Amino acid sequence: MSILLAAVALAACGSEAPPVETADAGHPDWARDSGGEPIDAAEPQDRPPLEPRDASADATDAPETSPPIATIVHWQDNSDWGEVSDAAHDAFFQRVAEYPEPPDVLAIQQLYPNQVCGSSDGRMYDYWDRDTASCTHGIQPGSFLGKLSRFVPGEWDGVVNHSTAVFWRTERFTKTDFFTWSDSDAGCGSDIAKWQNAVRLIDHRGTIAETDDRFIVVASMHEGAGPGCIEAHVRYLDREVRTRFEDGMAPHAQPAFVFFSGDWNYRADHTSSSAAEQRAEIHPDCWWRRVTGTGPIGGCGEGIAAFIDVVHTMHPGGGTYSDTRPICSEVSWINTPPNPARCDSSRSVSTWQRIDYVLLRGTAATEANLVSADTDQGDYEGTKYSGHRAIRTIVSYR
């Protein structure tokens, strides 16, 4: 299996990368590897340059008469890679592999560069080279890519930086562009350590004909600074996607789907009076209403972007309270049994809540084209595969 991991230093985008923070007490816990060491860039090494990819190679093996693939399967998960057991990682990938439709793209958080190719103990620093963005010592069985290739066969490519990552199937997709950004770039602080990733892909849809090709954008974000920063990142991503990939572009070249997902550590409803009503999202906060709407929003000012919250759309909340509102079953943290079914007030809302999201927009991003979106009922045979439950989304070009 050949895997080419795209470089994420800003120098790859044509600008000079900012300096990476060195090891000091100022690193937050999430910016450290599983052994407690701060994540720092590797020293540049002399390595052969990567060969450029043939953008048409991924689709040439498909019969010319094959109908274009109609759907995309997107998974989001905070992998807690350095914080759960090796068996738990296996449980996640086995869970993914058991679905009839294999994943096409993955947006992952809390996966550090040193854990992508190396062992699952998070200490194989030399396996990830930031300059060549490659698995310089091969893919180890206990690494993220080692497990992904074992449980979900296929060839994968990806963008990995700091603690966020995006992966895609190379037999179907070709990367055309990507960008990274920080809290500082988004305007919600001075922290440059929290890099987020967005990748623009051509979806060849399993055919040779270029007329079937579509474009998508997949972005991954890990955030814990509250609603102001969530809104700032959504605004930044929306603006960058429009500037880079939409303004002045022919309709067919604009992204059909823009996925923006991640562990954002903040629930949609802090306004309702009880834990049960907050789980039912009876009165969503203004931040949530602004990132899912445009124009004036009563009592909340102006909307930011017309993203669809895919889980909320497929499992509605709000309205008149009922402990069987569909959103009640979509708890994403903490991933411990029992699987939620009702908006139970006997459990604290701070320990059982929806804090992971997949937002969707684009030229084909309509509710009619949203096939399914489910927070995985993630306790796999008693093995907690991470602290968070993954979100599995399927969209269609129909």
Backbone torsions as a table, in degrees:
resi	resn	phi	psi	omega
1	MET	NA	127.5	177.8
2	SER	-101.6	129.2	-178.9
3	ILE	-130.2	125.6	177.9
4	LEU	-113.3	114.9	-179.4
5	LEU	-96.9	123.6	-173.8
6	ALA	-71.6	141.0	179.1
7	ALA	-67.9	143.7	-178.9
8	VAL	-118.6	1.8	173.4
9	ALA	-64.4	143.2	-177.7
10	LEU	-61.7	-21.2	177.0
11	ALA	-59.6	-28.9	178.6
12	ALA	-69.6	-18.6	179.2
13	CYS	-94.0	7.2	176.4
14	GLY	94.1	9.2	176.9
15	SER	-134.1	160.6	-176.3
16	GLU	-74.8	131.7	179.7
17	ALA	-71.2	143.4	176.0
18	PRO	-69.2	157.8	179.3
19	PRO	-63.7	143.0	178.2
20	VAL	-86.8	137.3	-179.4
21	GLU	-62.3	140.9	176.4
22	THR	-90.4	169.9	-175.8
23	ALA	-63.0	121.5	174.5
24	ASP	-160.1	174.9	-175.6
25	ALA	-70.7	-6.6	-177.0
26	GLY	-81.4	-6.4	179.1
27	HIS	-72.8	129.9	173.6
28	PRO	-67.5	163.1	-177.1
29	ASP	-56.7	-39.0	-175.1
30	TRP	-71.8	-13.1	178.8
31	ALA	-92.2	13.8	178.1
32	ARG	-112.6	154.8	178.6
33	ASP	-78.0	179.5	-173.9
34	SER	-66.5	-16.4	176.4
35	GLY	-93.1	4.4	178.2
36	GLY	89.8	2.0	-179.4
37	GLU	-88.1	139.7	176.7
38	PRO	-62.6	146.8	177.6
39	ILE	-82.4	121.2	178.5
40	ASP	-128.3	156.4	179.9
41	ALA	-68.1	145.2	175.6
42	ALA	-71.7	151.9	175.5
43	GLU	-68.1	141.1	178.8
44	PRO	-58.4	139.9	178.8
45	GLN	-130.7	154.2	178.2
46	ASP	-78.3	111.7	179.7
47	ARG	-137.3	151.4	-179.7
48	PRO	-64.5	144.4	179.5
49	PRO	-66.3	153.4	177.0
50	LEU	-74.3	144.2	176.1
51	GLU	-74.6	137.5	177.5
52	PRO	-65.5	145.4	178.5
53	ARG	-81.0	146.9	172.2
54	ASP	-84.5	111.7	-173.6
55	ALA	-61.9	-21.2	-178.3
56	SER	-96.4	-5.5	-170.9
57	ALA	-68.2	-31.7	-173.9
58	ASP	-66.8	-25.8	-174.8
59	ALA	-102.8	-5.5	-170.2
60	THR	-73.6	-19.1	-179.9
61	ASP	-80.4	-12.5	-177.2
62	ALA	-80.2	140.6	176.2
63	PRO	-59.8	142.2	-176.3
64	GLU	-63.8	-23.6	-178.0
65	THR	-89.6	-1.6	-179.0
66	SER	-64.5	135.7	175.6
67	PRO	-69.1	148.0	179.4
68	PRO	-64.4	142.8	177.2
69	ILE	-64.9	133.9	-170.3
70	ALA	-95.3	-20.5	-171.1
71	THR	-123.5	159.1	172.1
72	ILE	-124.5	131.1	176.0
73	VAL	-105.0	116.9	-175.3
74	HIS	-115.4	129.4	174.4
75	TRP	-114.7	137.3	170.7
76	GLN	-119.3	136.7	175.2
77	ASP	-157.7	138.1	163.8
78	ASN	-85.5	108.7	-169.4
79	SER	-76.0	-15.5	-175.3
80	ASP	47.9	41.9	-165.0
81	TRP	-56.7	-38.9	-178.0
82	GLY	-89.1	3.0	-170.1
83	GLU	-119.5	-7.2	178.2
84	VAL	-122.7	170.1	-172.2
85	SER	-76.5	164.2	176.4
86	ASP	-60.8	-39.4	178.5
87	ALA	-64.2	-34.7	178.6
88	ALA	-66.8	-38.5	175.0
89	HIS	-60.9	-43.6	176.7
90	ASP	-58.5	-39.7	-178.8
91	ALA	-62.0	-39.6	178.9
92	PHE	-64.2	-50.4	-177.5
93	PHE	-65.7	-35.9	176.7
94	GLN	-66.0	-37.7	176.5
95	ARG	-61.0	-45.7	178.0
96	VAL	-59.9	-43.6	-174.9
97	ALA	-70.5	-20.5	-177.0
98	GLU	-77.3	-17.9	177.2
99	TYR	-70.7	146.7	-177.9
100	PRO	-64.8	-31.0	178.6
101	GLU	-100.5	115.8	179.5
102	PRO	-69.1	157.5	-180.0
103	PRO	-69.1	147.7	174.1
104	ASP	-103.6	-38.1	177.7
105	VAL	-137.5	149.1	178.2
106	LEU	-129.2	134.5	172.1
107	ALA	-116.5	114.9	-170.0
108	ILE	-120.9	143.4	174.3
109	GLN	-120.9	162.8	-176.2
110	GLN	52.6	44.1	170.5
111	LEU	-123.3	111.6	-174.0
112	TYR	-90.8	155.3	-177.0
113	PRO	-54.2	-33.9	-178.5
114	ASN	-75.2	-5.1	-178.9
115	GLN	-108.1	-3.4	-175.4
116	VAL	-71.8	-45.9	-175.8
117	CYS	-108.3	-26.1	-173.4
118	GLY	-89.7	-167.9	-173.3
119	SER	-71.1	162.1	-175.3
120	SER	-73.3	-7.7	177.9
121	ASP	-77.5	-3.6	173.0
122	GLY	74.8	16.0	-176.2
123	ARG	-116.4	7.9	179.4
124	MET	-90.1	70.0	-174.5
125	TYR	-58.5	-35.7	-171.5
126	ASP	-76.3	-3.7	-178.8
127	TYR	-79.1	-18.3	-179.6
128	TRP	-115.3	121.4	-179.8
129	ASP	-110.8	118.0	-174.7
130	ARG	-70.6	-24.7	-177.0
131	ASP	-78.2	-44.8	178.9
132	THR	-96.0	-8.9	179.0
133	ALA	51.5	49.9	-176.2
134	SER	-136.6	163.7	173.9
135	CYS	-84.6	86.7	-167.6
136	THR	-68.1	-21.8	178.3
137	HIS	-116.3	23.2	179.9
138	GLY	85.2	173.5	-178.5
139	ILE	-97.4	120.0	-178.8
140	GLN	-85.4	146.2	-175.3
141	PRO	-57.0	-32.9	-176.8
142	GLY	-86.7	-0.7	-177.9
143	SER	-80.5	171.4	177.7
144	PHE	-59.1	-50.1	-178.2
145	LEU	-68.8	-31.9	176.4
146	GLY	-62.6	-44.3	179.5
147	LYS	-71.9	-39.7	179.3
148	LEU	-59.4	-45.3	-178.2
149	SER	-69.6	-27.2	179.5
150	ARG	-75.4	-41.4	-175.4
151	PHE	-92.2	-27.3	-178.2
152	VAL	-127.1	85.1	-174.4
153	PRO	-58.0	147.6	-179.9
154	GLY	141.4	174.6	177.7
155	GLU	-104.5	133.1	-172.8
156	TRP	-123.4	145.2	174.8
157	ASP	-125.3	164.9	-177.8
158	GLY	-168.6	166.9	170.5
159	VAL	-118.5	126.1	-177.8
160	VAL	-132.7	131.1	176.0
161	ASN	-156.7	135.2	-177.0
162	HIS	51.0	-105.5	-176.7
163	SER	-123.8	14.1	177.8
164	THR	-122.0	151.6	-176.3
165	ALA	-152.3	152.9	171.5
166	VAL	-132.0	131.2	177.1
167	PHE	-124.4	150.9	178.4
168	TRP	-148.7	159.0	178.9
169	ARG	-77.0	124.6	-177.5
170	THR	-76.1	-20.6	177.7
171	GLU	-72.1	-10.3	-178.8
172	ARG	-120.6	-36.7	-171.8
173	PHE	-116.8	149.9	172.0
174	THR	-128.4	129.7	177.3
175	LYS	-72.5	132.4	175.8
176	THR	-111.3	-24.2	-177.7
177	ASP	-167.9	161.2	173.3
178	PHE	-158.3	161.9	172.1
179	PHE	-149.1	158.8	179.0
180	THR	-125.2	157.8	176.5
181	TRP	-155.5	164.7	-176.1
182	SER	-121.5	175.3	172.6
183	ASP	-56.8	-41.5	-179.4
184	SER	-61.6	-43.7	178.0
185	ASP	-60.1	-39.5	-177.3
186	ALA	-76.7	-14.7	178.0
187	GLY	88.3	30.2	179.1
188	CYS	-127.1	39.0	177.5
189	GLY	135.4	-176.6	-176.4
190	SER	-107.4	3.9	-175.5
191	ASP	-71.1	120.0	176.7
192	ILE	-101.8	1.1	-177.8
193	ALA	-79.7	-26.5	-176.2
194	LYS	-88.0	82.5	178.8
195	TRP	-84.3	138.7	176.0
196	GLN	-114.2	158.1	-174.2
197	ASN	-125.2	143.2	170.7
198	ALA	-138.8	134.6	-175.3
199	VAL	-127.2	134.2	173.2
200	ARG	-100.3	126.9	-176.2
201	LEU	-122.2	144.6	164.7
202	ILE	-89.0	126.8	173.7
203	ASP	-95.9	106.5	-179.1
204	HIS	-76.3	-14.2	173.0
205	ARG	58.5	26.0	173.7
206	GLY	75.5	17.8	-179.6
207	THR	-127.0	163.7	175.8
208	ILE	-81.8	-35.4	-173.2
209	ALA	-64.0	126.7	177.8
210	GLU	-70.4	-19.4	179.9
211	THR	-66.2	-20.4	178.2
212	ASP	-85.8	-12.6	-175.1
213	ASP	-64.2	145.0	173.5
214	ARG	-134.4	160.3	178.4
215	PHE	-110.1	142.7	173.2
216	ILE	-135.5	160.5	173.3
217	VAL	-124.4	133.4	177.8
218	VAL	-124.4	124.4	-178.4
219	ALA	-124.8	144.4	-179.0
220	SER	-127.0	132.3	-177.5
221	MET	-139.7	138.4	172.4
222	HIS	-118.9	117.9	-172.9
223	GLU	-137.2	143.1	178.7
224	GLY	-142.3	17.3	-174.8
225	ALA	-99.3	8.4	174.4
226	GLY	97.7	-177.8	-169.9
227	PRO	-64.6	-34.3	-179.8
228	GLY	-60.6	-42.0	179.4
229	CYS	-73.0	-36.0	176.3
230	ILE	-58.5	-49.0	179.1
231	GLU	-61.0	-40.8	-179.5
232	ALA	-62.6	-40.9	179.8
233	HIS	-69.0	-40.7	177.5
234	VAL	-62.3	-44.1	178.9
235	ARG	-61.8	-43.0	-179.0
236	TYR	-64.4	-49.1	-180.0
237	LEU	-60.6	-45.1	-178.6
238	ASP	-60.2	-43.6	179.9
239	ARG	-65.8	-44.5	-178.6
240	GLU	-65.5	-40.3	178.7
241	VAL	-64.0	-42.7	179.3
242	ARG	-64.5	-43.9	-177.7
243	THR	-67.9	-43.2	-174.2
244	ARG	-83.2	-37.7	-165.1
245	PHE	-124.7	-1.3	-176.8
246	GLU	-126.6	-51.9	-175.4
247	ASP	-58.5	124.7	178.9
248	GLY	78.3	-1.3	-179.8
249	MET	-87.0	146.9	172.2
250	ALA	-63.2	151.1	-176.9
251	PRO	-52.6	-40.3	-176.8
252	HIS	-70.6	-17.8	-179.9
253	ALA	-91.6	-9.5	177.1
254	GLN	-80.0	149.7	-176.9
255	PRO	-63.8	128.2	175.0
256	ALA	-68.6	-35.8	178.9
257	PHE	-137.8	135.4	170.0
258	VAL	-117.4	110.9	176.9
259	PHE	-96.1	126.0	175.3
260	PHE	-127.0	110.7	-170.2
261	SER	-141.1	164.1	175.7
262	GLY	160.4	178.8	172.7
263	ASP	-88.0	110.7	-175.1
264	TRP	-110.4	0.1	169.9
265	ASN	55.3	34.5	-179.2
266	TYR	-156.3	126.6	-177.7
267	ARG	-82.0	162.7	-174.9
268	ALA	-75.2	-25.8	-173.4
269	ASP	-126.9	109.8	169.2
270	HIS	-111.5	4.5	-170.2
271	THR	-94.4	-38.2	-177.4
272	SER	-62.8	157.1	-166.8
273	SER	-77.6	-29.0	-175.5
274	SER	-121.2	162.4	177.0
275	ALA	-59.6	-40.5	-179.4
276	ALA	-64.5	-43.3	179.5
277	GLU	-68.2	-33.8	176.4
278	GLN	-66.5	-39.5	175.4
279	ARG	-63.9	-33.1	178.4
280	ALA	-79.3	-6.1	178.3
281	GLU	52.0	49.8	-178.5
282	ILE	-65.8	-40.9	179.5
283	HIS	-127.2	82.1	-178.2
284	PRO	-58.5	145.5	179.2
285	ASP	-65.2	162.2	179.3
286	CYS	-62.2	-36.3	-178.5
287	TRP	-58.1	-43.3	-178.6
288	TRP	-67.6	-40.7	-179.7
289	ARG	-66.4	-34.1	-179.7
290	ARG	-73.6	-36.2	-179.3
291	VAL	-78.7	-8.3	177.9
292	THR	-115.3	21.1	-179.5
293	GLY	-157.3	164.3	175.5
294	THR	-127.7	164.3	179.7
295	GLY	74.4	-173.9	-178.6
296	PRO	-63.4	133.7	177.5
297	ILE	-122.2	118.1	-173.4
298	GLY	-49.1	118.2	177.8
299	GLY	78.6	-0.4	-175.4
300	CYS	-130.1	11.4	179.0
301	GLY	75.6	-143.1	-175.4
302	GLU	-96.2	140.5	174.7
303	GLY	-71.4	160.1	-176.3
304	ILE	-100.9	-50.3	-175.3
305	ALA	-159.4	145.7	-177.4
306	ALA	-86.4	58.2	174.3
307	PHE	-77.1	148.6	171.6
308	ILE	-95.1	125.0	169.1
309	ASP	-80.8	103.3	-166.0
310	VAL	-64.6	-38.7	-179.0
311	VAL	-68.2	-45.1	179.2
312	HIS	-64.2	-35.2	179.9
313	THR	-66.4	-42.3	-178.3
314	MET	-83.2	-18.9	-179.3
315	HIS	-134.5	77.7	-168.5
316	PRO	-62.6	150.4	168.9
317	GLY	-121.9	-160.4	178.6
318	GLY	75.6	-172.0	179.9
319	GLY	71.2	-151.3	179.0
320	THR	-75.4	134.0	-175.3
321	TYR	-64.5	137.0	168.8
322	SER	-149.5	140.5	-179.6
323	ASP	-75.3	0.2	175.6
324	THR	-110.8	17.3	174.2
325	ARG	-55.7	137.5	-174.3
326	PRO	-53.9	-34.3	-177.8
327	ILE	-65.2	-18.2	-178.0
328	CYS	-62.0	-25.1	-178.2
329	SER	-88.4	2.7	-171.6
330	GLU	-104.9	29.4	175.0
331	VAL	-57.9	131.7	179.6
332	SER	-109.6	-12.4	179.6
333	TRP	-153.9	131.7	12.0
334	ILE	-101.9	148.6	-173.3
335	ASN	-81.9	76.2	175.3
336	THR	-134.9	151.0	178.9
337	PRO	-67.2	157.9	1.7
338	PRO	-82.5	162.7	172.6
339	ASN	-66.7	132.7	-175.6
340	PRO	-69.9	144.7	175.4
341	ALA	-130.9	-30.5	-179.0
342	ARG	-127.2	163.5	176.7
343	CYS	-82.9	75.7	-172.1
344	ASP	-76.6	124.1	179.8
345	SER	-81.7	-8.2	-176.9
346	SER	-75.0	-11.6	-179.9
347	ARG	-115.7	136.4	-176.4
348	SER	-59.4	138.2	179.2
349	VAL	-66.1	-24.1	179.9
350	SER	-73.9	-15.8	179.8
351	THR	-112.6	3.0	-179.6
352	TRP	-151.8	92.4	-170.4
353	GLN	-153.1	166.3	177.2
354	ARG	-98.2	106.4	-178.0
355	ILE	-127.1	5.3	175.8
356	ASP	-112.1	143.3	-171.1
357	TYR	-139.9	151.6	163.7
358	VAL	-127.5	114.9	174.4
359	LEU	-100.8	148.3	-173.8
360	LEU	-140.3	135.2	167.2
361	ARG	-149.2	-177.5	-178.9
362	GLY	132.5	172.1	-175.1
363	THR	-65.0	-25.3	179.1
364	ALA	-108.6	6.1	-173.8
365	ALA	-86.0	80.7	175.4
366	THR	-116.3	161.8	177.1
367	GLU	-61.4	-31.3	178.4
368	ALA	-66.1	-29.1	-179.2
369	ASN	-91.9	1.1	175.4
370	LEU	-90.4	104.8	-174.5
371	VAL	-76.2	-47.7	179.8
372	SER	-160.6	156.9	175.6
373	ALA	-156.9	113.8	-173.3
374	ASP	-136.7	136.0	168.6
375	THR	-78.7	118.9	-173.4
376	ASP	-58.5	135.4	175.8
377	GLN	-79.3	81.2	-151.1
378	GLY	-84.6	3.8	177.5
379	ASP	-81.3	95.8	-173.1
380	TYR	-85.9	103.2	-179.6
381	GLU	49.7	41.3	175.9
382	GLY	83.7	-2.0	-179.6
383	THR	-101.8	115.1	178.5
384	LYS	-72.3	111.3	-175.2
385	TYR	-78.4	-16.5	170.3
386	SER	-171.1	179.4	176.2
387	GLY	-71.5	-18.0	-176.4
388	HIS	-117.6	151.9	171.3
389	ARG	-89.1	139.3	-178.7
390	ALA	-75.9	161.0	175.0
391	ILE	-115.2	127.3	-179.6
392	ARG	-113.5	120.7	-175.7
393	THR	-123.8	136.9	173.9
394	ILE	-123.7	128.3	176.2
395	VAL	-121.0	161.4	-178.1
396	SER	-132.3	147.6	176.2
397	TYR	-81.1	-3.3	-172.5
398	ARG	-55.4	NA	NA
